């Protein structure tokens, strides 16, 4: 049993960390969430490994962990400063000095309400169907479409910002 | 649909994902198999959030570090494994008459939250259904998934007991003390309970718990009675008048348990549960409405409200006093006095 958990982690950990980072916009928070979730998954691995899609279940655990109320203040704080860090050209920005169209989109995504961000992440990064997204978020497919359409309105409406920062 | 926006979104996510952290610390923690208590994790995240946002200093309010020592400074192993147990009492056709989610903390305290059986909830993969019907119609794994999605927490174990066996439970602990506030007479079962204290036993426990079935507006009364019953069981243990092994043996015999649970083997651990530190409550629910399946009305459920309430109740944070204009806002209390 533990061998199959070890194999699962070896196979999936990088992908789960990338998913969590894209979801939270915070690598440290992503690491804590993935670690805590995998520790819990390890405890009940016998049950999880029998499911049709254990990796989807673990991804759901990660998503719900992030969306649960305790995280609200930490995540809102991080999202609101995301744009500031990028604009200052931190070492993690790909093109120091350029505030590219893609980075502008990253900032706007980071400022979305968490559930909207989760919905568009699952659609555009994980290529999930509305029904799959509904299962992860615990809502109806109609609500999923509503989350996505509101997110897209916000992301389309903001002016494209490209400026040089010296 | 704006293709440019969509591809920009996909690029943006890819760029964000590329900032993923080093997997090595996670692998190391898994190899150690160390399981941190939830409150400690909350504190760690608060500290990290402050460090990441050094440019703008946030006001992050979290539980004080003094109450949650970091994992490597913890003392001896906790007495009780922190866990969530789903308790279900079923009627003869297998539909739930009573449902509660019990949370146990490592220090032996806990909370028991009632889930109204006529809640209208999402069953993953099957759509919106009446909570009482889920186990019978879709199986216990579906019920587990339903409750996990509804409450936002994981169900570690479950015990599904026919209500007909509740008298055995009452006898196993030597009688369950409850208090009836007002004399009642049930025209359906033609039974009555005078006002005042009672000790429930094999003869009347089921009647007490199932009284007023089939009548409208009785769900909340029965929930309170179920809580009073469990509160009475807890009180027997608190005063040292009940035998835990006898109770667990009866449950193991009469109830259907999840395959992963060695209930009798857990006796030593469950002996550390502190009955005076168990709080009882009910999740918040919305207005009732006519059910598509045409029988009793169902309660609407707002999952976000329920998840918030459950997280707070489990975290030991006492919710603000319920707004008297909103009686269904969910509440938790350790005192069950004389109830209807």
Interface residues (C-beta under 8 A of the other chain):
Chain A: X9 X13 X14 X17 X18 X19 X20 X21 X22 X25 X26 X27 X28 X29 X30 X31 X32 X34 X35 X36 X38 X39 X40 X42 X43 X44 X46 X47 X64 X68 X69 X70 X71 X73 X74 X77 X78 X80 X81 X84 X85 X88 X92 X94 X101 X102 X103 X105 X106 X109 X110 X120 X121 X124 X125 X135 X138 X139 X140 X152 X155 X156
Chain B: X2 X5 X6 X8 X9 X10 X11 X12 X13 X14 X15 X16 X17 X18 X19 X20 X21 X22 X23 X25 X26 X27 X29 X30 X33 X34 X35 X36 X41 X42 X44 X45 X46 X48 X49 X51 X52 X53 X55 X56 X58 X60 X61 X62 X122 X124 X125 X149 X150 X152 X154 X156 X260 X303 X307 X308 X311 X312 X315
